Amino acid sequence: MIRLFTTSLFVLFSFSALSQPEKTYKFPLPDYVPAAENLKAREEFQNMKYGLFIHWGIYSLLGDGEWVMFTRKIPFENYSRLADFFYPLRFDAKEWVQLAKEAGMKYITITSRHHDGFSMFYTSASSYNIVQATPFGRDILKELSDECKKQGIKLHVYYSQLDWARPDYGLGQRIVNGEPEKANWKSYIEFMKTQLTELLTRYDIQAIWFDGHWERYEANWHLDEIYALIHRLKPECLVGSNHHLAPLPGEDFQMFERDLPGFNTAGFNTTSVGALPLETCETMNNHWGFHINDRQFKSAKQIVHYLVNAAGRNANLLLNVGPMPDGRIQPECQDTLKRVGQWLKKFGHTIYNTRGSTVAPAHWGVATQKGKSLYIHVLNPPAEKFIFITGNKEKIKRVIQVDNGKPVLFKQLPEGIFLYFEQWNPDMWDTIFEIQL
């Protein structure tokens, strides 16, 4: 994934985005008018609301996260030998997709290639891939693509623009006139084009999730060519980039890493919220890739709150797991995901297919809306026996509490709405009221 915040990395990564130039992109961008298929895909993306992020690669063998090659300063010629030992005999695409469905997730985003340069799919552009470089010899992306299509789950792929392995990327080199000073940048751009073409023509991919642009803001990433290529090959394919800039022409959704839209607790989500569909991504513990010592797993309640807070801000939640080297998703993650799925079976209609409403997030929680139903999600019950809601001007027909269907006393004034109750149920993760307009 993106940057780690350790003292050693600050020293090591002096050439990276940590010494940030002005966050702008000064090179040609596509003259982009989204096709009708693309606009439809954007709406479907917003309706799904909840997806599974998967960070998995040969780095999982070391159990120290997806940045282990960099943080441990492992030379590529040594790191690449991990491919010789990668044999995930417990990998089962059907089990992964079934778990996502049980969790209430509607799409999966998996790392097709991370910063270490290893491709988790068969590619003609490099033999450094899971089919040719490992004894496993199977194209896990093809198996996952087929299974997603079979079970009705959309498949997106993460694709790293940053590469620690290829000489033509020129890691650490000074950027001059948009290119690394002593590397074959044209070759690297063509390599990416070849791989993206393969991904979009060999697999059933619905979105490309770019990451790594931030490593060199001053470079010419040839986005005009790359974005145009993607939309020419598959007009409905959505494009997003984790560059932490305002959305650029050719992009179809805006993402926020480890932050809700409008927040900047992670330190790099400094741009304003735009008009494109939104997505926030978060981990189940503190790492993206498998980390054997990280036991700081979020509870099902915490995840439900994050999902609800994202939906109330008109965004999807993309929740990450880092499968183990043998191909299994950690049991702790599976149990929690299934508990969230059980909650969604009861209350998912207040999340799926909704949009943010005119009711702004407040100290008590957020609101979602679908048609004439306004859902009030009370995540932080106040001490008083009422909440006051502003932002809605439409006349209210009635109010019910979603979990029991009982009518709720309300008073509508020009200034807002009072919702009254007798007492809160402390066992409810989210007390939901449906205001019927």
VENUR-V767686 format. One record per residue. OMEGA is omega as a letter, one per 40 degrees, with the letter a starting at -180 (none if undefined). Layout:
<<OMEGA> <OMEGA>>
This chain:
<<a> <a> <i> <a> <i> <a> <a> <a> <i> <i> <a> <a> <a> <a> <a> <i> <i> <i> <a> <i> <i> <a> <i> <i> <a> <a> <a> <i> <a> <i> <a> <i> <a> <i> <i> <i> <a> <i> <i> <i> <i> <a> <i> <i> <i> <a> <a> <i> <a> <a> <i> <i> <a> <i> <a> <i> <a> <i> <a> <i> <a> <i> <a> <i> <a> <i> <a> <i> <a> <a> <i> <i> <a> <i> <a> <a> <i> <a> <a> <i> <i> <i> <a> <a> <a> <a> <a> <a> <a> <i> <i> <a> <a> <i> <i> <a> <i> <i> <i> <i> <i> <a> <a> <a> <a> <i> <i> <i> <a> <i> <i> <i> <i> <a> <i> <i> <a> <a> <a> <i> <i> <i> <i> <a> <a> <i> <i> <a> <a> <a> <a> <a> <a> <i> <i> <i> <a> <i> <a> <i> <i> <i> <i> <i> <a> <a> <i> <i> <a> <a> <i> <i> <i> <i> <i> <i> <i> <i> <a> <i> <i> <a> <i> <a> <a> <i> <a> <i> <i> <a> <i> <a> <i> <i> <a> <a> <i> <a> <i> <a> <a> <a> <a> <a> <i> <i> <a> <i> <i> <i> <i> <i> <i> <a> <i> <i> <i> <a> <a> <a> <a> <a> <a> <a> <a> <i> <i> <a> <a> <i> <i> <i> <a> <a> <i> <a> <a> <a> <i> <a> <a> <a> <i> <a> <a> <i> <i> <i> <a> <a> <i> <a> <a> <a> <a> <a> <i> <i> <i> <i> <a> <a> <a> <i> <i> <a> <a> <i> <a> <i> <a> <i> <a> <a> <i> <a> <i> <i> <i> <i> <a> <i> <i> <i> <a> <i> <a> <i> <a> <a> <i> <a> <a> <a> <a> <i> <a> <i> <i> <i> <a> <a> <i> <i> <a> <a> <i> <i> <a> <i> <a> <a> <a> <i> <a> <a> <i> <i> <i> <i> <i> <a> <i> <i> <i> <i> <a> <i> <i> <a> <i> <i> <i> <a> <i> <i> <i> <a> <a> <i> <i> <a> <a> <a> <a> <i> <i> <i> <a> <a> <i> <i> <a> <a> <a> <i> <a> <i> <i> <i> <i> <i> <a> <i> <a> <a> <a> <a> <i> <a> <a> <i> <i> <i> <i> <a> <i> <i> <a> <i> <a> <a> <a> <a> <a> <i> <i> <a> <i> <a> <a> <i> <i> <a> <i> <a> <a> <a> <a> <a> <i> <i> <i> <i> <i> <i> <i> <a> <i> <i> <i> <a> <a> <a> <a> <i> <i> <i> <i> <i> <a> <a> <a> <i> <a> <i> <a> <i> <i> <i> <a> <i> <i> <a> <a> <a> <i> <i> <a> <i> <a> <i> <i> <i> <a> <i> <i> <i> <a> <i> <a> <i> <i> <i> <a> <a> <none>>
